[in-house]
Amino acid sequence: MRRAIPSLALLALALLAPAAGPADDRDLVREGGRVPYLMVIFDVSGSMNWQPGGDLFAPGYGDDPHSKFYQAKSALFRVVSDPELDDIFWGFSTYNQDAVRAYRKHWLYSPSVDLPWVASDLLPYPRRGDPKHFGDNCMDDSDGDVDCDLDANDQLGTCNSARDVDDAESWGEILTFPVTGDTGASTTGEWVRHNNRRFFVTFAVTGGSLGDETIDVRVTVREMRNDCQVWLGPAQGRTVRFERTYATDLQGRNLPGGNEV
């Protein structure tokens, strides 16, 4: 009990003291008199993979420069780089993730130019700069290719269930559906729609390998009648160079892993 009295007296003096000027948390650290221990806990819930402001798609998930998680890491990096805080003992932790595994690896590439059907507004996909996932389209939580969460037959959707490029949620699904297979040797098809018209889009790597700075991709588009019974004309095709989507982050720093998800 005798040990508590000085503490209470100090507390009373602190409460009676005049209010100090504006300060931030760094003042508490500098004036505490002892080397502080600070624990930083990262929120690693799924919503951190999205952009701030709602459920806005971030193609690179937590490594995407626009995602909430990457921006939180970037802010923390600036804090721990502050020379005035170099005598802090930092601790880092996350929410429990015992079940997390990396079963698949994908790459982000974007067309370097607009394709003819994009320029003519027939179908605004894939547009120049659009981040497209490449790799194995089996997205389940195992090493096998059975019972995938997404289609395991190198195709997204069907003519009757074509994904709408004008809908935000469907647009995110289209961009994140991986194409060309684990080694880039497969041809992948996607059923999409725009302005109530249905299209079948295919992707095939014709030059380079997944993981290279650039790859050449043969992209074709063919329109199907809305009753899904008759093709409307021949397919249009073009081989175009795809480039890494992210070379740097929003601060201009090199982003060596930002194109691998």
C-alpha positions as CSV (number, residue, x, y, z in Angstrom):
1,M,0.0,0.0,0.0
2,R,2.9,2.4,0.8
3,R,4.2,1.9,-2.8
4,A,0.9,3.1,-4.3
5,I,0.9,6.5,-2.5
6,P,3.7,8.1,-4.6
7,S,2.0,6.9,-7.7
8,L,-1.3,8.4,-6.7
9,A,0.4,11.7,-5.8
10,L,2.1,11.9,-9.2
11,L,-1.2,11.2,-10.9
12,A,-2.8,14.0,-9.0
13,L,0.0,16.4,-9.9
14,A,-0.3,15.4,-13.5
15,L,-4.1,16.1,-13.5
16,L,-3.6,19.5,-11.8
17,A,-0.8,20.6,-14.2
18,P,-1.6,23.1,-17.0
19,A,-2.4,21.6,-20.4
20,A,0.7,21.3,-22.6
21,G,0.9,22.4,-26.2
22,P,0.1,20.1,-29.2
23,A,2.0,16.9,-29.2
24,D,1.9,13.5,-30.9
25,D,2.8,10.0,-29.9
26,R,6.5,10.6,-30.6
27,D,6.6,13.1,-27.8
28,L,5.5,10.3,-25.4
29,V,8.3,8.1,-26.7
30,R,11.0,10.8,-26.5
31,E,10.0,12.1,-23.0
32,G,9.3,8.8,-21.3
33,G,12.8,8.5,-20.0
34,R,13.2,4.8,-20.9
35,V,13.6,2.9,-24.1
36,P,10.1,2.0,-25.0
37,Y,8.7,-1.3,-26.4
38,L,6.1,-0.9,-29.1
39,M,4.0,-3.8,-30.5
40,V,2.4,-3.4,-33.9
41,I,-0.4,-5.8,-34.8
42,F,-1.3,-6.1,-38.5
43,D,-4.9,-6.6,-39.6
44,V,-4.6,-9.5,-42.1
45,S,-8.3,-10.0,-42.7
46,G,-9.5,-10.3,-46.3
47,S,-10.8,-6.7,-46.5
48,M,-7.2,-5.5,-46.2
49,N,-6.6,-6.9,-49.7
50,W,-9.0,-4.3,-51.1
51,Q,-8.6,-0.6,-51.8
52,P,-9.7,2.0,-49.2
53,G,-13.2,3.4,-49.6
54,G,-15.2,0.2,-49.9
55,D,-14.9,-3.1,-51.7
56,L,-12.7,-1.7,-54.5
57,F,-10.7,-4.3,-56.3
58,A,-6.9,-4.4,-55.9
59,P,-5.5,-6.9,-58.4
60,G,-2.3,-7.6,-56.5
61,Y,-4.2,-8.2,-53.2
62,G,-2.0,-7.3,-50.2
63,D,1.0,-6.6,-52.3
64,D,-0.9,-4.2,-54.5
65,P,0.3,-0.6,-54.0
66,H,-3.4,0.5,-53.9
67,S,-4.5,-2.1,-51.3
68,K,-5.1,-1.1,-47.6
69,F,-2.6,-3.7,-46.4
70,Y,0.3,-2.4,-48.6
71,Q,-0.5,1.2,-47.7
72,A,-0.4,0.3,-44.0
73,K,3.0,-1.4,-44.4
74,S,4.2,1.7,-46.3
75,A,3.1,4.0,-43.5
76,L,4.8,1.8,-40.9
77,F,8.0,1.8,-43.0
78,R,8.1,5.6,-42.9
79,V,7.6,5.5,-39.1
80,V,10.3,3.0,-38.3
81,S,12.7,4.9,-40.7
82,D,12.3,8.0,-38.6
83,P,15.8,8.7,-37.2
84,E,14.2,10.2,-34.0
85,L,12.7,6.8,-33.3
86,D,15.8,4.7,-33.7
87,D,16.0,3.7,-30.1
88,I,12.6,1.9,-29.9
89,F,12.3,-1.8,-29.4
90,W,9.7,-2.8,-32.1
91,G,7.5,-5.9,-32.1
92,F,5.3,-7.1,-34.9
93,S,2.4,-9.5,-35.0
94,T,-0.6,-10.5,-37.0
95,Y,-3.9,-12.1,-36.4
96,N,-3.7,-15.9,-36.3
97,Q,-3.2,-17.5,-39.7
98,D,-2.2,-21.1,-38.9
99,A,-4.2,-22.3,-41.9
100,V,-2.7,-20.0,-44.5
101,R,-0.8,-21.7,-47.3
102,A,0.5,-20.6,-50.7
103,Y,-0.7,-23.3,-53.1
104,R,-0.5,-21.3,-56.3
105,K,1.6,-18.6,-57.8
106,H,0.3,-16.1,-60.3
107,W,1.8,-13.2,-62.3
108,L,0.3,-9.8,-63.1
109,Y,0.7,-8.5,-66.7
110,S,-1.0,-5.7,-68.6
111,P,-1.3,-5.1,-72.4
112,S,1.1,-2.5,-73.6
113,V,-1.3,-1.2,-76.3
114,D,-5.1,-1.2,-76.8
115,L,-6.4,-4.1,-78.9
116,P,-8.5,-3.3,-82.1
117,W,-11.8,-4.2,-80.5
118,V,-11.0,-2.0,-77.5
119,A,-10.3,1.0,-79.7
120,S,-13.5,0.5,-81.6
121,D,-15.5,0.1,-78.3
122,L,-16.8,-3.3,-79.4
123,L,-15.4,-4.8,-76.1
124,P,-13.3,-2.8,-73.6
125,Y,-11.3,-5.8,-72.5
126,P,-8.4,-6.4,-72.1
127,R,-7.5,-2.7,-72.1
128,R,-4.0,-1.2,-72.1
129,G,-2.8,-1.2,-68.5
130,D,-5.5,-3.6,-67.2
131,P,-3.9,-5.9,-64.6
132,K,-4.5,-9.5,-65.7
133,H,-3.6,-12.6,-63.7
134,F,-1.6,-15.4,-65.5
135,G,-1.0,-18.9,-64.1
136,D,-2.9,-21.9,-62.9
137,N,-6.7,-21.3,-62.8
138,C,-7.2,-23.9,-60.1
139,M,-7.8,-21.7,-57.0
140,D,-8.6,-24.2,-54.3
141,D,-6.9,-24.8,-51.0
142,S,-4.9,-27.9,-52.0
143,D,-2.1,-29.0,-54.3
144,G,-4.4,-31.0,-56.6
145,D,-6.4,-29.9,-59.6
146,V,-9.6,-31.5,-58.4
147,D,-12.7,-29.6,-57.0
148,C,-11.3,-26.2,-57.8
149,D,-13.1,-23.1,-56.5
150,L,-12.9,-21.7,-60.1
151,D,-13.4,-23.6,-63.3
152,A,-10.6,-26.2,-63.8
153,N,-11.2,-26.6,-67.6
154,D,-9.3,-23.5,-68.7
155,Q,-12.5,-21.5,-69.1
156,L,-14.3,-18.8,-67.1
157,G,-18.1,-19.1,-67.2
158,T,-20.3,-20.2,-70.1
159,C,-22.1,-18.3,-72.8
160,N,-25.2,-18.3,-70.6
161,S,-23.3,-17.1,-67.5
162,A,-20.9,-14.6,-69.2
163,R,-19.3,-12.2,-66.8
164,D,-20.3,-8.5,-67.2
165,V,-17.3,-6.3,-67.8
166,D,-19.4,-3.3,-66.8
167,D,-20.2,-4.7,-63.3
168,A,-17.6,-3.9,-60.6
169,E,-17.7,-7.3,-58.9
170,S,-17.7,-9.3,-62.2
171,W,-14.9,-7.1,-63.5
172,G,-12.8,-8.0,-60.5
173,E,-13.5,-11.7,-61.1
174,I,-12.5,-11.4,-64.8
175,L,-9.2,-9.7,-64.1
176,T,-8.3,-12.2,-61.3
177,F,-9.2,-15.3,-63.3
178,P,-5.7,-16.7,-64.2
179,V,-5.1,-17.6,-67.8
180,T,-2.6,-19.8,-69.8
181,G,-2.1,-22.3,-67.0
182,D,0.7,-23.0,-64.5
183,T,3.5,-23.0,-67.1
184,G,1.9,-20.6,-69.6
185,A,1.4,-23.4,-72.1
186,S,-2.4,-23.6,-72.1
187,T,-5.0,-21.6,-74.0
188,T,-7.6,-20.1,-71.7
189,G,-11.1,-18.9,-72.6
190,E,-13.4,-16.5,-70.9
191,W,-17.1,-15.7,-71.5
192,V,-17.7,-12.0,-71.0
193,R,-20.5,-9.6,-72.0
194,H,-20.7,-5.9,-72.7
195,N,-23.7,-3.8,-73.7
196,N,-25.9,-6.9,-73.7
197,R,-23.5,-8.6,-76.2
198,R,-21.6,-11.8,-75.5
199,F,-18.0,-12.6,-76.3
200,F,-15.6,-15.4,-76.0
201,V,-12.0,-14.2,-75.3
202,T,-9.0,-16.5,-75.4
203,F,-5.4,-16.0,-74.2
204,A,-2.3,-17.9,-75.2
205,V,1.4,-17.1,-74.5
206,T,3.4,-17.1,-77.7
207,G,6.7,-15.6,-76.5
208,G,8.5,-15.5,-73.3
209,S,7.8,-17.3,-70.0
210,L,5.7,-16.5,-67.0
211,G,7.9,-14.4,-64.7
212,D,9.7,-12.6,-67.5
213,E,9.6,-8.8,-67.6
214,T,7.4,-9.1,-70.7
215,I,5.5,-11.8,-72.6
216,D,3.8,-12.0,-76.0
217,V,0.2,-13.1,-75.8
218,R,-2.2,-14.0,-78.6
219,V,-5.6,-12.6,-77.6
220,T,-8.7,-13.5,-79.7
221,V,-12.3,-12.3,-79.4
222,R,-15.4,-13.8,-81.0
223,E,-19.0,-12.6,-80.6
224,M,-21.9,-15.0,-79.9
225,R,-25.5,-14.3,-80.5
226,N,-27.5,-13.7,-77.3
227,D,-29.3,-17.0,-77.6
228,C,-25.9,-18.7,-77.5
229,Q,-26.6,-20.7,-80.6
230,V,-24.8,-18.9,-83.5
231,W,-21.4,-17.2,-83.8
232,L,-21.6,-13.7,-85.2
233,G,-18.7,-13.5,-87.6
234,P,-15.2,-14.8,-87.4
235,A,-12.8,-14.4,-84.5
236,Q,-10.6,-11.3,-84.2
237,G,-7.1,-12.0,-83.0
238,R,-3.9,-10.0,-82.2
239,T,-0.6,-10.9,-80.7
240,V,0.4,-8.1,-78.2
241,R,3.2,-7.6,-75.7
242,F,2.1,-7.8,-72.0
243,E,4.3,-5.9,-69.5
244,R,4.6,-6.3,-65.7
245,T,1.7,-4.3,-64.2
246,Y,3.7,-2.8,-61.3
247,A,7.4,-1.8,-61.6
248,T,7.2,0.6,-58.6
249,D,4.9,1.4,-55.8
250,L,3.0,4.7,-55.2
251,Q,6.2,6.3,-53.8
252,G,8.3,5.2,-56.8
253,R,10.1,2.5,-54.9
254,N,11.0,-0.7,-56.8
255,L,8.4,-3.4,-56.3
256,P,10.2,-6.7,-57.0
257,G,7.3,-8.9,-55.7
258,G,4.4,-6.8,-56.6
259,N,3.6,-8.8,-59.8
260,E,3.6,-12.2,-58.1
261,V,0.5,-13.1,-56.2
